[in-house]
């Protein structure tokens, strides 16, 4: 059964759009994910945190259809689903923006937004695509110098904006952002975080993978921590300290969720296996 929701940042209870239950993934003898549970809710930003090797990248690839899960259950809008390819993920309504952005530097903003999803048959409907691009960027309060400027001439924050806007062309319900502010300056980071808030305000479920705790505290509603391939607790940002989250990331603190999971794995004896 899908996980229940709770209120965060003073907002009412939010409905889960995507949830994972006991999801595992192995590569040969390496167990990258071990019985992971996660819930992503509409109108909320969930930060996925963890040290290098915690399993964050593998989890994102499972959600985006790059790696099918070996075990566990996935629910989308309360219905059990199987995601075995990126096309299936997109069809469900899951859009992923990877750290490399995958933009074509020689093409302009409009061409990048509709790359592979162009309007028109024998000829491209350039005016229609430009109008839709302009409206989408307006809704996101995004500022770009020109829709016809090659993206090679844009700043890092503006390029991230184009990549996120492209993900929204398919009208997804869930947007996954992989390290969206990595290597950005202060001003460009602020632009991207404003965009993340705009996605939440549109009612989308946002999952952001980041190492930057300042970004988490600025825009996230909850922090889901992973450690050594397992989920190590979910923390409401408005009632959790910076130190508590770092302790969960490093393993310095065992939270109630991880302790209960350890008891189940050890056969309910009350002895922790970690």
N, C-alpha and C positions, 0 to 999 in steps of 0.2 A: 504493500500500500504506500502511496506517495507520502513523503514527509509532511508534517503539519507546519504551518507558517506562524511567525510571531511578528509583533510590531517592532519597527526600528525607527530611530530618529523622530519619534513622536507621530509617525504616520500609522494608519490603520493596518490591520493584518493584510498581507499581500498574498496573492495566489501564486503557487508554484507553477512555472511553465516547463521547467526541465529539472528532473531529479534522477540521481543515480543511487543504486542500492547494491552494495557488495560487489562492485565492479573490480575485476582483476585483469591484469595483462602481463604476460611473460614473453621474454625474448630468449629462447633457449632455456638455460638454467637461471637466467636473471629474472627475478620477479619485480617488474617495474611498478605495478600497481597491485595492492593487496587488500581486497574487500573495502574499496573506497566508497563512501557515501557523500553525496553533495546535492545541494538544492539551490536552484537559481530562480529568482522570483521576478515577476513583472514589476516595473517601476522601481527597481532597486539595483544598486551597484554592489556586486560581491567581489571582493579582492581575493585572489588565490595566491597564497604566500607559501614560501618554503625555501630551504637552502638548495644549492645546486645538487642535483641527484635525488630530490625529494619526490619526483614523479609528476611535476606540474606539466612539463611539455608532453609527456605521454598521455596524460589525462586530456589535454587540449586536443591532441590528435585523435583520441577515441571519440570525443564529442564532435569533432569536425569530419569524422569518417575516414581519416587516413589509416588508422589502425583499429580494426574491429575488436571489441572486448572479448576476452576468453571466457569470462563468467560474469554473472551479475545481471541486474535488470536496469533498463533505462525507460523513463516515462517522459512523454511530451504531452502537455495538456491532459494529464491524468490517464493517458493511454500508453500501454507498453509498446515500445518501438525497438527496432533493430537498425543501427546505423552502420552500414558496411562500406560506404563510399562517400566522398565529398559531395557527390551529386545528391545522394539521399539526405545528407545533412542540410544542404541548401534547400531542397524541396520541403523538408520539414519546417524550415524557418530559422536555421542556425547559420549565422554568417561569422567567419573568422578573419581577422586582420592580423597577419603575421608580422613579425618584427621587421622583415626585409621589405614589406609593403607591396612588392611585386608590381611596381608601376613601370610604364614604358616612358622613359625620359624624353624620347623624341616626339611623343604625342602630346596634344594639348589636354586641358582638364576634361573637356566634354568627351573626347575620344577615350580617355582613361576610364571615366565613369561608366561608359556603356560598352567597354571592350568585351566582345563575346556576347553582348546583349543588344546589339545595334537595332535601331528602329528602321523600318523600310525594307523593301524587297529588291527591286532592280537598282534603285538608288537610295542612298541613306537619307533619312528624314532629319537633316541637320538642324533645322529650326525647331522641330519638335523636341529633339534631344537637348538642345541648348536651353529651351524654355523649361524643361523638366529639371535640368541640372541647376538652373538659376533658382527655381522654386525650392528645391531640396536644400541647397546651401543657405537660402534665406531662412528656412525653417530651423536650421541648425545655428543660425546667427554666425555663419562662417564668413570670413573676409578673405577674398583672394583678389589679386591685382587684375586678373583677366581670365575669363573662361577659355580663351583661345591662346593662352600662353603655354608654351611647353613646360611640363612639370619639372624639367631639369633646372629651370630658373627659379623654382620656388624654394622657400626656406623649409627646414625640417618639419616645423609645426604645420606649415601649409601642405606639405606632402602627406603628412599623417591625416590631415583633414580630408584630402582627396581620397585616400585609401578607405577611410571610414565612410565617407559619403558613397563611395562605390559599393560598399557592402550593403548599404540601405536601399539600393536600386531595386533589389529583389523583395523588398518589404518584409524583412525577417522579424521574428519575435525575440530572438536571442542574438546578441552581438558579443563576440569574444575578442578581446584586445590583448595581444601579446606584447608586453613591455612597450606601451605606446609612447612613453616619455623618455625612453633610453636615449642618451647622447643629445638631448635637447637642452637649450638654455632656459633660463628662468622665464622669460617672456613667452617663448614657444611652448614651454610646459604648461603655462597658464592657459594658453589658447586651447591646447588639447584637453585639459581638465574641464574647461568650460564646455567643450564639445561632449565630453562624457556625461556631464550634468544635463545637457540638452537631450541626450539619448534617453536618460532616465525620465526626464520630464515628458518625453513622448510616450511613456509607458512601456518602453522596451526593458528586457532583462539584460543587464550588462555584467559580463564576467571579465575582470581585468587582472592580468598576470603582471606582477611588478615586484621589484625589490625595494622600491622607494616608499618608506613608511610615511613620508610627508604627503605623498600622493594619496595613500590609503586614508590618512586622517582627513584629507581635504574633500574627498568625493565618495568614499566607500561607506555603505551602510553596515556591512558585515565583512569580517575577514575569515576566510576558510583556510586553515593551516594544514599543510601536508608535511610529513616527515618520514623519510625512508620508505616511501611508497604507500604509506597509510595516511588516512585523515587523522589529524591530531587536534580537532576541535574547531568550532565555529564561534566567533566572538563578535557581539554587537559593538560597533565602534564607539557609540556614545556612552557605553558603560564599562569599557575595558581600557586598561592602561597600556601605554606603549611597551612597558616592561613585560607585562603578561603575555602579549603577543610574541615578543622576541623570545621569551622563555619557552613558548610552545614550539617556535621554529627551531630552536637549538636543542630542545629536549630537556631543558633545565626544569621544566614543570610538567607534571602529568595532570591533565585536566580530567574532569569527570567522564567525558566521552571516551577518551582513550583507555581509562581505567576499566570502564564497563566492557569495552571491546576486548580487553586483555582477559577479563574474567570469563567471557564467553569462549575465547579461544582455548583457555586452560580447563574448560569443562565445568565452569561455575563453582570452582573451589574457593574463590575469593583471593587466590594468589595471582599476582600480576606476572605475565610472561615477559615483560619488558624490563 
